[in-house]
């Protein structure tokens, strides 16, 4: 069983592709947990309409405003409110491909890894197997370890948005709990990545702009915290 945790902020038009690709390609039991923000009524309503047609889909509106650390906070809440042995740390701008689930679970079984990188088909560092933007995380890994200094949390909530995935991956590497599933394709439809047709996989919007608004601050926090896992 895999819980697909998807923090939501705007991008209602992207939900159809996300859900269709997930439902069409996933062969193991799964659930999709949308985590919406107060005040984002239009997108929340679209999530609720999807939940009415698919019993695997649930919707949760969080009690806080979508400020710094929103993605990490929503993922941490999703972890607390679900129970599957694995979680996919998702987003609205994803397209799932055939065997994404079985390939990731196979690597998890073979390696015993707690953080299994999926291949986002865009980020060069990800495709080289060194990083993951949307990994599969074993629940027992969080239960036993948490972040490097916060038991019971999947992600550190101090980052505005960037570098939070870097901390997750580097911490797992330091613990010997990282593995990469090259053939688990969870495509990231990000405007940074070319679509092979002369365009980009996505369009810049307010949600991306928010996520990209504080790179120096997030990088500084990452560098200051890095000593915590490098000292292991």
Residue frames as a rotation matrix with the C-alpha (Angstrom) as fourth column:
UNK 1
0.576 0.817 0.000 0.00
0.817 -0.576 0.000 0.00
0.000 0.000 -1.000 0.00
UNK 2
-0.643 -0.746 0.171 1.24
0.753 -0.657 -0.036 3.46
0.139 0.106 0.985 -0.92
UNK 3
0.461 0.673 -0.578 -0.14
0.690 -0.681 -0.243 6.75
-0.558 -0.287 -0.779 0.36
UNK 4
-0.301 -0.484 0.821 0.41
0.860 -0.510 0.014 9.45
0.412 0.711 0.570 -2.27
UNK 5
0.156 0.276 -0.948 0.58
0.765 -0.641 -0.061 12.71
-0.625 -0.716 -0.311 -0.32
UNK 6
-0.276 -0.183 0.944 -0.09
0.869 -0.467 0.163 15.77
0.411 0.865 0.288 -2.49
UNK 7
-0.348 0.106 -0.931 0.12
0.514 -0.809 -0.284 19.28
-0.784 -0.578 0.227 -1.01
UNK 8
0.005 0.488 0.873 -2.12
0.980 -0.175 0.092 21.56
0.198 0.855 -0.479 -3.05
UNK 9
-0.137 0.063 -0.989 -1.95
0.325 -0.940 -0.105 25.31
-0.936 -0.336 0.109 -3.69
UNK 10
0.103 0.261 -0.960 -3.71
-0.775 -0.584 -0.242 26.50
-0.624 0.768 0.142 -6.82
UNK 11
-0.739 -0.496 -0.456 -3.15
-0.668 0.454 0.589 24.63
-0.085 0.740 -0.667 -10.10
UNK 12
-0.019 0.835 0.550 -6.63
-0.475 0.476 -0.740 23.18
-0.880 -0.275 0.388 -10.27
UNK 13
0.616 0.265 -0.742 -6.18
-0.785 0.127 -0.607 22.50
-0.066 0.956 0.287 -13.99
UNK 14
-0.329 -0.862 -0.387 -3.28
-0.841 0.453 -0.294 20.13
0.429 0.228 -0.874 -13.26
UNK 15
-0.321 0.179 0.930 -5.27
-0.773 0.518 -0.367 17.80
-0.547 -0.837 -0.028 -11.03
UNK 16
0.719 0.685 -0.112 -6.95
-0.607 0.543 -0.580 15.85
-0.337 0.485 0.807 -13.82
UNK 17
0.434 -0.645 -0.629 -3.67
-0.518 0.392 -0.760 14.70
0.737 0.655 -0.164 -15.39
UNK 18
-0.522 -0.649 0.553 -2.19
-0.812 0.182 -0.554 13.89
0.260 -0.738 -0.622 -12.00
UNK 19
-0.107 0.570 0.815 -5.10
-0.709 0.531 -0.464 11.73
-0.697 -0.628 0.347 -10.89
UNK 20
0.819 0.426 -0.384 -5.63
-0.567 0.505 -0.651 10.07
-0.083 0.751 0.655 -14.27
UNK 21
0.159 -0.840 -0.519 -1.98
-0.597 0.336 -0.728 9.05
0.786 0.426 -0.448 -14.58
UNK 22
-0.609 -0.355 0.709 -1.89
-0.793 0.301 -0.530 7.79
-0.025 -0.885 -0.465 -10.99
UNK 23
0.180 0.796 0.578 -5.07
-0.660 0.533 -0.529 5.73
-0.729 -0.286 0.622 -11.36
UNK 24
0.830 0.184 -0.527 -4.06
-0.551 0.415 -0.724 4.32
0.086 0.891 0.446 -14.75
UNK 25
0.188 -0.887 -0.421 -0.52
-0.505 0.281 -0.816 3.27
0.843 0.366 -0.395 -13.83
UNK 26
-0.439 -0.391 0.809 -0.62
-0.896 0.117 -0.429 2.19
0.074 -0.913 -0.401 -10.18
UNK 27
-0.069 0.351 -0.934 -0.99
-0.357 0.866 0.351 -1.56
0.932 0.357 0.066 -9.69
UNK 28
-0.721 -0.144 -0.678 -0.55
0.546 0.484 -0.683 -1.89
0.427 -0.863 -0.270 -5.92
UNK 29
0.375 0.869 -0.323 -3.19
0.902 -0.262 0.343 -0.67
0.214 -0.420 -0.882 -3.45
UNK 30
-0.733 -0.627 0.265 -2.96
0.586 -0.779 -0.221 3.11
0.345 -0.007 0.938 -3.13
UNK 31
0.428 0.805 -0.411 -4.58
0.868 -0.493 -0.060 6.19
-0.251 -0.331 -0.910 -1.70
UNK 32
-0.385 -0.459 0.801 -4.28
0.627 -0.767 -0.138 9.83
0.677 0.448 0.583 -2.73
UNK 33
0.235 0.380 -0.895 -4.40
0.937 -0.334 0.104 12.41
-0.259 -0.863 -0.435 0.05
UNK 34
0.019 -0.135 0.991 -4.85
0.533 -0.837 -0.125 16.01
0.846 0.531 0.056 -1.09
UNK 35
-0.080 -0.095 -0.992 -3.73
0.937 -0.345 -0.043 18.59
-0.339 -0.934 0.117 1.48
UNK 36
0.108 0.291 0.951 -5.36
0.728 -0.674 0.123 21.92
0.677 0.679 -0.285 0.63
UNK 37
-0.859 -0.463 -0.218 -5.03
0.499 -0.664 -0.557 25.44
0.113 -0.587 0.801 2.04
UNK 38
0.039 0.875 -0.483 -7.74
0.794 -0.321 -0.517 27.62
-0.607 -0.364 -0.707 3.58
UNK 39
0.121 0.088 -0.989 -8.84
-0.262 -0.958 -0.117 30.30
-0.958 0.273 -0.093 1.16
UNK 40
-0.806 -0.410 -0.427 -8.02
-0.528 0.172 0.832 28.19
-0.267 0.896 -0.355 -1.91
UNK 41
-0.107 0.903 0.417 -11.68
-0.447 0.331 -0.831 27.34
-0.888 -0.275 0.368 -2.44
UNK 42
0.480 0.348 -0.805 -11.66
-0.870 0.076 -0.486 26.76
-0.108 0.934 0.340 -6.20
UNK 43
-0.317 -0.688 -0.653 -8.88
-0.702 0.633 -0.327 24.18
0.638 0.354 -0.684 -6.11
UNK 44
-0.842 0.063 0.536 -10.21
-0.422 0.542 -0.726 22.55
-0.336 -0.838 -0.430 -2.95
UNK 45
0.187 0.982 0.007 -13.60
-0.676 0.134 -0.724 22.15
-0.713 0.131 0.689 -4.62
UNK 46
0.336 -0.131 -0.933 -11.95
-0.848 0.389 -0.360 20.39
0.410 0.912 0.019 -7.57
UNK 47
-0.773 -0.632 -0.052 -10.21
-0.518 0.676 -0.525 18.03
0.367 -0.379 -0.850 -5.17
UNK 48
-0.545 0.647 0.533 -13.53
-0.451 0.310 -0.837 17.28
-0.706 -0.697 0.123 -3.47
UNK 49
0.450 0.708 -0.544 -15.19
-0.844 0.138 -0.518 16.56
-0.292 0.692 0.660 -6.81
UNK 50
-0.156 -0.596 -0.788 -12.43
-0.711 0.621 -0.329 14.09
0.686 0.509 -0.520 -7.64
UNK 51
-0.906 -0.205 0.370 -12.86
-0.420 0.538 -0.731 12.43
-0.049 -0.818 -0.574 -4.24
UNK 52
-0.037 0.976 0.214 -16.57
-0.735 0.119 -0.667 11.93
-0.677 -0.182 0.713 -5.00
UNK 53
0.663 0.294 -0.688 -15.71
-0.735 0.428 -0.526 9.82
0.140 0.855 0.500 -8.05
UNK 54
0.065 -0.715 -0.696 -12.69
-0.154 0.682 -0.715 7.88
0.986 0.154 -0.066 -6.72
UNK 55
0.925 0.370 -0.088 -12.86
0.012 0.204 0.979 6.17
0.380 -0.906 0.184 -3.36
UNK 56
0.295 -0.898 -0.325 -9.05
0.920 0.359 -0.156 6.13
0.257 -0.253 0.933 -3.14
UNK 57
-0.439 -0.459 0.773 -8.99
0.387 -0.873 -0.298 9.95
0.811 0.168 0.560 -2.91
UNK 58
0.349 0.484 -0.803 -9.36
0.937 -0.209 0.281 11.97
-0.032 -0.850 -0.526 0.31
UNK 59
0.047 -0.247 0.968 -9.17
0.337 -0.908 -0.248 15.72
0.941 0.337 0.041 0.91
UNK 60
0.239 -0.057 -0.969 -7.86
0.963 -0.117 0.245 17.55
-0.127 -0.992 0.027 3.96
UNK 61
0.497 -0.113 0.860 -7.83
0.182 -0.956 -0.231 21.34
0.848 0.272 -0.455 4.41
UNK 62
-0.285 -0.710 -0.643 -5.01
0.842 0.136 -0.523 22.30
0.459 -0.691 0.559 6.75
UNK 63
0.573 0.622 -0.533 -5.57
0.815 -0.500 0.292 24.93
-0.084 -0.602 -0.794 9.47
UNK 64
-0.017 -0.664 -0.748 -2.68
0.404 -0.689 0.602 27.25
-0.915 -0.291 0.280 8.52
UNK 65
0.808 0.213 -0.549 -2.17
-0.325 -0.616 -0.717 29.80
-0.491 0.758 -0.429 5.77
UNK 66
0.784 -0.499 0.369 0.17
0.620 0.648 -0.442 28.81
-0.018 0.575 0.818 2.89
UNK 67
0.820 -0.572 -0.001 3.30
-0.569 -0.816 0.095 30.60
-0.055 -0.078 -0.995 4.03
UNK 68
-0.079 -0.957 -0.280 6.90
-0.916 0.180 -0.358 29.42
0.393 0.229 -0.891 4.43
UNK 69
-0.851 -0.382 0.361 7.39
-0.497 0.807 -0.318 25.68
-0.170 -0.450 -0.877 4.84
UNK 70
0.042 0.999 0.019 3.90
-0.940 0.046 -0.338 24.88
-0.339 -0.003 0.941 3.55
UNK 71
0.294 0.051 -0.954 4.88
-0.655 0.738 -0.162 21.83
0.696 0.673 0.251 1.46
UNK 72
-0.673 -0.639 -0.373 6.90
-0.146 0.609 -0.780 20.27
0.725 -0.470 -0.503 4.29
UNK 73
-0.750 0.443 0.492 4.19
-0.596 -0.130 -0.792 20.97
-0.287 -0.887 0.361 6.87
UNK 74
0.283 0.906 -0.315 1.55
-0.957 0.243 -0.160 19.37
-0.069 0.347 0.935 4.68
UNK 75
0.033 -0.352 -0.936 3.70
-0.396 0.855 -0.335 16.29
0.918 0.382 -0.111 4.07
UNK 76
-0.907 -0.413 0.078 4.32
-0.213 0.291 -0.933 15.93
0.363 -0.863 -0.352 7.80
UNK 77
-0.364 0.860 0.357 0.58
-0.810 -0.103 -0.577 16.17
-0.460 -0.499 0.735 8.49
UNK 78
0.374 0.490 -0.787 -0.15
-0.852 0.518 -0.081 13.65
0.368 0.701 0.611 5.75
UNK 79
-0.498 -0.634 -0.591 2.28
-0.243 0.756 -0.607 11.24
0.833 -0.159 -0.530 7.38
UNK 80
-0.925 0.118 0.361 0.51
-0.358 0.046 -0.932 11.58
-0.126 -0.992 0.000 10.72
UNK 81
-0.154 0.987 0.046 -2.95
-0.781 -0.093 -0.617 11.09
-0.605 -0.131 0.785 9.26
UNK 82
0.545 0.287 -0.788 -2.25
-0.745 0.597 -0.297 8.04
0.386 0.749 0.539 7.09
UNK 83
0.444 -0.257 0.858 -0.97
-0.648 0.570 0.506 4.55
-0.619 -0.780 0.086 7.79
UNK 84
0.975 -0.090 -0.203 0.39
-0.093 0.665 -0.741 2.87
0.202 0.742 0.640 4.63
UNK 85
0.608 -0.793 -0.034 3.90
0.562 0.399 0.724 1.39
-0.561 -0.460 0.688 4.91
UNK 86
-0.521 -0.774 0.360 5.12
0.822 -0.343 0.454 3.68
-0.228 0.533 0.815 2.11
UNK 87
0.495 0.600 -0.629 4.46
0.356 -0.800 -0.483 7.32
-0.793 0.015 -0.609 1.19
UNK 88
-0.119 -0.471 0.874 5.11
0.972 -0.234 0.007 9.08
0.201 0.851 0.486 -2.10
UNK 89
-0.179 -0.005 -0.984 5.95
0.489 -0.868 -0.085 12.72
-0.854 -0.496 0.158 -1.38
UNK 90
-0.130 0.268 0.955 4.00
0.987 0.123 0.100 14.25
-0.091 0.956 -0.280 -4.21
UNK 91
-0.673 0.026 -0.740 2.91
-0.032 -0.999 -0.007 17.50
-0.739 0.019 0.673 -5.82
UNK 92
0.376 0.924 -0.067 0.28
-0.061 -0.048 -0.997 18.63
-0.925 0.379 0.038 -8.31
UNK 93
0.497 -0.229 -0.837 2.73
-0.842 -0.361 -0.401 18.85
-0.211 0.904 -0.372 -11.25
UNK 94
-0.532 -0.657 0.534 3.45
-0.520 0.752 0.405 15.13
-0.668 -0.062 -0.742 -11.63
UNK 95
0.411 0.578 -0.705 2.73
-0.887 0.433 -0.162 12.50
0.212 0.692 0.690 -14.28
UNK 96
0.028 -0.338 0.941 3.00
-0.584 0.759 0.290 8.87
-0.811 -0.557 -0.176 -13.20
UNK 97
-0.091 -0.162 -0.983 4.28
-0.953 0.301 0.039 6.28
0.289 0.940 -0.182 -15.66
UNK 98
0.787 0.408 -0.464 3.68
-0.351 0.913 0.207 2.54
0.508 0.000 0.862 -15.92
UNK 99
0.463 -0.526 -0.713 5.58
0.622 0.767 -0.162 0.52
0.632 -0.368 0.682 -13.25
UNK 100
-0.024 -0.480 0.877 6.45
-0.395 -0.801 -0.449 3.60
0.918 -0.357 -0.171 -11.19
UNK 101
0.523 0.346 0.779 5.13
-0.840 0.052 0.540 1.83
0.147 -0.937 0.317 -8.12
UNK 102
0.995 -0.095 0.019 6.49
0.091 0.985 0.147 -1.68
-0.033 -0.145 0.989 -8.65
UNK 103
0.354 -0.924 0.147 9.95
0.396 0.005 -0.918 -0.46
0.847 0.383 0.368 -9.62
UNK 104
-0.052 -0.349 0.936 10.24
-0.654 -0.696 -0.296 1.74
0.755 -0.627 -0.192 -6.51
UNK 105
0.669 0.369 0.645 8.94
-0.738 0.432 0.518 -1.01
-0.087 -0.823 0.562 -4.24
UNK 106
0.883 -0.410 -0.226 11.33
0.294 0.861 -0.416 -3.52
0.365 0.301 0.881 -5.81
UNK 107
-0.032 -0.929 0.368 14.30
0.050 -0.369 -0.928 -1.29
0.998 -0.012 0.058 -5.01
UNK 108
0.127 0.158 0.979 12.96
-0.908 -0.378 0.179 -0.79
0.399 -0.912 0.095 -1.49
UNK 109
0.944 0.269 0.192 12.72
-0.322 0.877 0.357 -4.55
-0.072 -0.399 0.914 -1.03
UNK 110
0.679 -0.721 -0.138 16.16
0.438 0.549 -0.712 -5.26
0.589 0.423 0.688 -2.50
UNK 111
-0.228 -0.853 0.470 17.99
0.143 -0.507 -0.850 -2.54
0.963 -0.127 0.237 -0.55
UNK 112
0.015 0.325 -0.945 15.94
0.985 0.160 0.071 -2.07
0.174 -0.932 -0.318 2.61
UNK 113
-0.826 -0.432 0.364 16.23
0.419 -0.900 -0.118 1.67
0.378 0.055 0.924 1.96
UNK 114
-0.315 0.704 -0.637 14.05
0.749 -0.228 -0.622 4.12
-0.583 -0.673 -0.455 3.82
UNK 115
0.268 0.322 -0.908 14.15
-0.318 -0.860 -0.399 6.85
-0.909 0.396 -0.128 1.15
UNK 116
-0.163 -0.219 0.962 13.79
0.719 0.641 0.268 5.59
-0.675 0.736 0.053 -2.42
UNK 117
-0.485 -0.087 -0.870 14.44
-0.327 -0.905 0.273 8.13
-0.811 0.417 0.410 -5.14
UNK 118
0.418 0.598 0.684 12.09
0.586 0.398 -0.706 8.12
-0.694 0.696 -0.185 -8.11
UNK 119
-0.648 -0.670 0.363 13.20
0.672 -0.278 0.687 9.32
-0.360 0.688 0.630 -11.55
UNK 120
0.084 0.742 -0.665 11.58
0.256 -0.661 -0.706 12.69
-0.963 -0.112 -0.246 -12.36
UNK 121
0.168 -0.028 0.985 12.77
0.950 0.272 -0.155 12.63
-0.264 0.962 0.072 -16.01
UNK 122
0.835 0.162 0.526 13.92
0.352 -0.891 -0.285 16.24
0.422 0.423 -0.801 -15.85
UNK 123
0.802 -0.546 0.241 16.45
-0.570 -0.582 0.580 17.13
-0.176 -0.603 -0.778 -13.17
UNK 124
0.384 -0.709 -0.591 19.95
-0.475 0.398 -0.785 16.00
0.792 0.583 -0.184 -14.31
UNK 125
-0.573 -0.610 0.548 21.07
-0.773 0.178 -0.609 15.27
0.274 -0.772 -0.573 -10.75
UNK 126
0.165 0.727 0.666 17.99
-0.759 0.525 -0.384 13.15
-0.629 -0.442 0.639 -10.19
UNK 127
0.876 0.260 -0.406 18.46
-0.477 0.590 -0.651 11.22
0.070 0.764 0.641 -13.42
UNK 128
-0.053 -0.950 -0.309 22.04
-0.550 0.286 -0.785 10.44
0.834 0.128 -0.537 -12.38
UNK 129
0.344 0.305 -0.888 20.64
0.394 0.812 0.432 8.80
0.852 -0.498 0.159 -9.26
UNK 130
-0.653 -0.736 -0.177 22.03
0.509 -0.253 -0.823 11.32
0.561 -0.628 0.540 -6.80
UNK 131
-0.921 0.388 0.012 18.87
-0.306 -0.706 -0.639 13.10
-0.240 -0.593 0.769 -5.72
UNK 132
-0.548 0.824 0.142 15.06
0.776 0.438 0.453 12.90
0.312 0.359 -0.880 -5.74
UNK 133
-0.851 0.334 0.404 12.44
-0.353 -0.935 0.030 15.61
0.388 -0.117 0.914 -5.76
UNK 134
0.155 0.954 0.256 9.51
-0.968 0.095 0.232 13.25
0.197 -0.283 0.939 -5.08
UNK 135
-0.740 -0.598 -0.310 10.78
-0.524 0.800 -0.293 10.12
0.423 -0.055 -0.904 -3.33
UNK 136
0.447 0.730 -0.517 9.03
-0.122 0.622 0.773 7.10
0.886 -0.283 0.368 -1.90
UNK 137
-0.449 -0.577 0.683 9.56
-0.728 -0.207 -0.653 7.06
0.518 -0.790 -0.327 1.88
UNK 138
-0.307 0.271 -0.912 9.15
0.376 0.915 0.145 4.05
0.874 -0.298 -0.383 4.13
UNK 139
0.581 0.632 0.514 6.91
-0.230 -0.478 0.848 4.81
0.781 -0.610 -0.132 7.12
UNK 140
0.841 -0.264 -0.472 9.13
0.536 0.520 0.665 2.84
0.070 -0.812 0.579 9.48
UNK 141
-0.191 -0.930 0.315 12.08
0.829 -0.324 -0.455 5.03
0.526 0.174 0.833 8.48
UNK 142
-0.172 0.208 0.963 10.25
-0.222 -0.961 0.168 8.11
0.960 -0.185 0.211 9.80
UNK 143
0.835 0.550 -0.010 9.03
-0.145 0.237 0.961 6.25
0.531 -0.801 0.278 12.88
UNK 144
0.636 -0.650 -0.414 12.56
0.770 0.570 0.287 5.14
0.049 -0.502 0.864 13.76
UNK 145
-0.358 -0.932 0.061 14.52
0.934 -0.357 0.028 8.23
-0.004 0.066 0.998 12.73
UNK 146
0.692 0.573 -0.440 12.54
0.505 -0.819 -0.272 11.31
-0.517 -0.034 -0.856 11.66
UNK 147
0.820 -0.508 0.263 14.66
-0.121 -0.604 -0.788 14.18
0.559 0.614 -0.557 10.38
UNK 148
-0.077 -0.954 -0.289 18.22
0.285 0.257 -0.923 14.49
0.955 -0.154 0.252 11.64
UNK 149
-0.947 -0.320 0.024 17.02
0.082 -0.312 -0.947 16.28
0.310 -0.895 0.321 14.81
UNK 150
-0.449 0.865 0.223 13.21
-0.887 -0.402 -0.226 15.93
-0.106 -0.299 0.948 14.90
UNK 151
-0.944 0.131 0.303 11.73
0.105 0.989 -0.102 12.51
-0.313 -0.065 -0.947 15.71
UNK 152
-0.230 0.949 0.214 8.45
0.639 0.313 -0.703 11.73
-0.734 -0.025 -0.679 13.98
UNK 153
0.453 0.361 -0.815 8.84
-0.345 -0.772 -0.534 14.20
-0.822 0.523 -0.225 11.11
UNK 154
0.648 -0.181 0.740 9.41
0.693 0.542 -0.475 13.41
-0.315 0.820 0.477 7.46
UNK 155
0.118 -0.503 0.856 10.76
0.720 -0.551 -0.423 16.85
0.684 0.666 0.297 6.58
UNK 156
-0.544 -0.330 -0.771 12.28
0.752 -0.600 -0.273 19.83
-0.372 -0.728 0.575 8.36
UNK 157
0.383 0.878 0.286 9.77
0.923 -0.356 -0.145 22.70
-0.025 0.319 -0.947 8.21
UNK 158
0.188 -0.366 -0.911 12.24
0.407 -0.815 0.412 25.57
-0.894 -0.448 -0.005 8.44
UNK 159
-0.842 -0.475 0.255 12.80
0.400 -0.235 0.886 25.90
-0.361 0.848 0.388 4.68
UNK 160
-0.338 0.737 -0.585 10.47
-0.668 -0.626 -0.403 28.15
-0.663 0.254 0.704 2.73
UNK 161
0.795 0.604 -0.051 10.46
-0.491 0.592 -0.639 25.50
-0.356 0.534 0.767 -0.01
UNK 162
0.605 -0.609 -0.513 13.82
-0.410 0.314 -0.856 24.83
0.682 0.729 -0.060 -1.66
UNK 163
-0.380 -0.925 0.021 16.52
-0.625 0.240 -0.743 22.50
0.682 -0.296 -0.669 -0.27
UNK 164
0.113 0.461 0.880 14.07
-0.942 0.331 -0.052 20.62
-0.316 -0.823 0.472 1.95
UNK 165
0.965 0.220 -0.145 14.33
-0.260 0.884 -0.388 17.61
0.043 0.412 0.910 -0.39
UNK 166
0.221 -0.960 -0.171 18.14
-0.331 0.091 -0.939 17.90
0.918 0.264 -0.298 -0.35
UNK 167
-0.332 -0.316 0.889 18.14
-0.933 -0.026 -0.358 17.57
0.136 -0.949 -0.286 3.42
UNK 168
0.611 0.638 0.469 15.89
-0.677 0.728 -0.108 14.51
-0.410 -0.252 0.877 3.27
UNK 169
0.902 -0.262 -0.342 18.11
-0.085 0.669 -0.738 12.78
0.422 0.696 0.581 0.70
UNK 170
-0.016 -0.989 0.144 21.46
-0.447 -0.122 -0.886 13.70
0.895 -0.078 -0.440 2.26
UNK 171
-0.096 0.046 0.994 20.28
-0.988 0.113 -0.101 12.61
-0.117 -0.993 0.034 5.70
UNK 172
0.862 0.450 0.234 19.15
-0.409 0.889 -0.204 9.26
-0.300 0.080 0.951 4.29
UNK 173
0.610 -0.721 -0.328 22.52
-0.119 0.326 -0.938 8.84
0.783 0.611 0.113 2.58
UNK 174
-0.245 -0.732 0.636 24.34
-0.775 -0.246 -0.582 9.56
0.582 -0.635 -0.507 5.86
UNK 175
0.068 0.373 0.925 22.24
-0.872 0.473 -0.127 6.84
-0.484 -0.798 0.358 7.51
UNK 176
-0.910 -0.413 0.046 22.84
-0.321 0.769 0.552 4.34
-0.264 0.487 -0.832 4.72
UNK 177
-0.338 0.894 0.293 19.12
0.340 0.406 -0.848 4.43
-0.878 -0.188 -0.441 3.96
UNK 178
0.113 0.319 -0.941 19.12
-0.684 -0.662 -0.307 5.91
-0.721 0.678 0.144 0.44
UNK 179
-0.494 -0.257 0.830 18.49
0.467 0.727 0.503 4.05
-0.733 0.637 -0.239 -2.82
UNK 180
-0.420 0.294 -0.859 17.51
-0.676 -0.733 0.080 5.15
-0.606 0.614 0.506 -6.31
UNK 181
-0.030 0.528 0.849 14.89
0.428 0.774 -0.466 3.50
-0.903 0.349 -0.249 -8.50
UNK 182
-0.808 -0.437 -0.395 15.96
-0.126 -0.527 0.841 4.52
-0.575 0.729 0.371 -12.00
UNK 183
-0.893 0.446 0.054 12.99
0.222 0.335 0.916 2.86
0.391 0.830 -0.398 -13.67
UNK 184
-0.115 0.858 -0.500 10.37
0.941 -0.067 -0.331 4.37
-0.318 -0.509 -0.800 -11.35
UNK 185
-0.784 -0.207 0.585 9.25
0.505 -0.760 0.409 7.28
0.360 0.616 0.701 -13.50
UNK 186
0.264 0.777 -0.571 7.37
0.889 -0.426 -0.168 9.99
-0.373 -0.464 -0.803 -11.62
UNK 187
-0.277 -0.445 0.852 7.71
0.866 -0.499 0.020 12.79
0.416 0.743 0.524 -14.15
UNK 188
-0.150 0.122 -0.981 8.02
0.646 -0.739 -0.191 16.32
-0.749 -0.662 0.032 -12.81
UNK 189
0.204 0.340 0.918 6.22
0.948 -0.303 -0.099 18.71
0.244 0.890 -0.384 -15.19
UNK 190
0.269 -0.250 -0.930 8.27
0.578 -0.731 0.364 21.68
-0.771 -0.635 -0.052 -14.08
UNK 191
0.985 0.168 -0.049 8.82
0.070 -0.633 -0.771 24.76
-0.160 0.756 -0.635 -16.28
UNK 192
0.260 -0.959 -0.117 12.59
-0.673 -0.267 0.690 24.34
-0.693 -0.101 -0.714 -15.87
UNK 193
-0.406 -0.483 0.776 12.61
0.022 0.843 0.537 21.15
-0.914 0.235 -0.332 -17.95
UNK 194
-0.589 0.153 -0.793 12.25
-0.791 -0.312 0.527 20.95
-0.167 0.938 0.305 -21.76
UNK 195
0.258 0.815 0.519 9.44
-0.537 0.568 -0.624 18.87
-0.803 -0.118 0.584 -23.19
UNK 196
-0.434 -0.529 0.729 11.43
0.309 0.672 0.673 17.67
-0.846 0.517 -0.129 -26.21
UNK 197
0.166 0.585 0.794 9.22
0.978 0.007 -0.210 19.66
-0.129 0.811 -0.571 -28.57
UNK 198
-0.403 -0.434 0.806 10.84
0.578 -0.804 -0.143 23.05
0.710 0.407 0.575 -28.24
UNK 199
0.293 0.568 0.769 8.85
-0.342 -0.688 0.640 24.08
0.893 -0.451 -0.007 -25.19
UNK 200
-0.737 -0.467 0.489 8.79
-0.597 0.112 -0.794 23.42
0.316 -0.877 -0.361 -21.47
UNK 201
-0.734 0.432 -0.524 6.96
0.451 0.887 0.100 20.74
0.508 -0.163 -0.846 -19.49
UNK 202
0.097 0.779 -0.620 5.10
0.985 -0.165 -0.054 23.35
-0.144 -0.605 -0.783 -17.45
UNK 203
0.127 0.035 0.991 4.31
0.405 -0.914 -0.020 27.05
0.905 0.404 -0.130 -17.25
UNK 204
-0.865 -0.470 -0.173 5.51
0.376 -0.381 -0.845 29.43
0.331 -0.796 0.507 -14.57
UNK 205
0.209 0.956 0.206 2.72
0.347 -0.269 0.899 30.41
0.914 -0.116 -0.388 -12.17
UNK 206
0.348 -0.017 0.937 2.23
-0.658 -0.717 0.231 32.02
0.668 -0.697 -0.261 -8.77
UNK 207
0.978 0.027 0.207 2.84
-0.169 0.680 0.713 28.73
-0.122 -0.733 0.670 -6.93
UNK 208
0.501 -0.857 0.118 6.22
0.805 0.412 -0.427 28.24
0.318 0.309 0.896 -8.63
UNK 209
0.102 -0.456 0.884 7.12
0.037 -0.886 -0.462 31.88
0.994 0.080 -0.073 -8.01
UNK 210
0.720 0.203 0.664 6.35
-0.634 -0.196 0.748 31.45
0.282 -0.959 -0.013 -4.33
UNK 211
0.939 -0.338 0.066 8.47
0.288 0.876 0.386 28.28
-0.188 -0.343 0.920 -4.17
UNK 212
0.281 -0.874 0.396 11.41
0.883 0.073 -0.464 29.97
0.376 0.480 0.792 -5.89
UNK 213
0.742 0.194 0.641 11.26
0.129 -0.981 0.147 33.24
0.658 -0.027 -0.753 -3.95
UNK 214
0.762 -0.415 0.497 13.89
-0.644 -0.410 0.645 32.58
-0.064 -0.812 -0.580 -1.24
UNK 215
0.776 -0.449 -0.442 16.79
0.144 0.809 -0.570 30.52
0.614 0.379 0.693 -2.64
UNK 216
-0.184 -0.931 0.316 19.54
-0.232 -0.271 -0.934 32.23
0.955 -0.245 -0.166 -0.64
UNK 217
-0.030 0.267 0.963 17.71
-0.989 -0.144 0.009 31.92
0.142 -0.953 0.269 2.66
UNK 218
0.895 0.428 0.126 16.93
-0.440 0.894 0.085 28.25
-0.076 -0.131 0.988 2.10
UNK 219
0.542 -0.771 -0.334 20.48
0.148 0.479 -0.865 27.49
0.827 0.420 0.374 0.94
UNK 220
-0.292 -0.652 0.700 21.92
-0.602 -0.444 -0.664 29.19
0.743 -0.615 -0.263 4.01
UNK 221
0.338 0.488 0.805 19.67
-0.928 0.314 0.199 27.11
-0.156 -0.814 0.559 6.27
UNK 222
0.961 -0.005 -0.277 20.67
-0.091 0.938 -0.333 23.92
0.261 0.346 0.901 4.45
UNK 223
0.153 -0.987 -0.051 24.37
0.011 0.053 -0.999 24.70
0.988 0.153 0.019 4.85
UNK 224
-0.272 -0.238 0.933 23.95
-0.858 -0.379 -0.347 25.52
0.436 -0.894 -0.101 8.53
UNK 225
0.529 0.571 0.628 22.09
-0.787 0.606 0.111 22.25
-0.317 -0.553 0.771 9.17
UNK 226
0.633 -0.259 -0.730 24.33
-0.447 0.647 -0.617 20.07
0.632 0.717 0.294 7.00
UNK 227
-0.432 -0.869 0.241 26.81
-0.694 0.150 -0.704 19.58
0.576 -0.471 -0.668 9.82
UNK 228
0.058 0.540 0.840 24.12
-0.936 0.323 -0.143 17.67
-0.348 -0.777 0.524 11.73
UNK 229
0.925 0.328 0.193 24.11
-0.248 0.904 -0.349 14.70
-0.289 0.275 0.917 9.32
UNK 230
0.530 -0.805 -0.266 27.73
-0.290 0.123 -0.949 15.00
0.797 0.580 -0.168 8.19
UNK 231
-0.209 -0.609 0.765 28.78
-0.932 -0.112 -0.344 14.57
0.295 -0.786 -0.544 11.83
UNK 232
0.764 0.564 0.312 27.15
-0.633 0.749 0.195 11.12
-0.124 -0.346 0.930 12.00
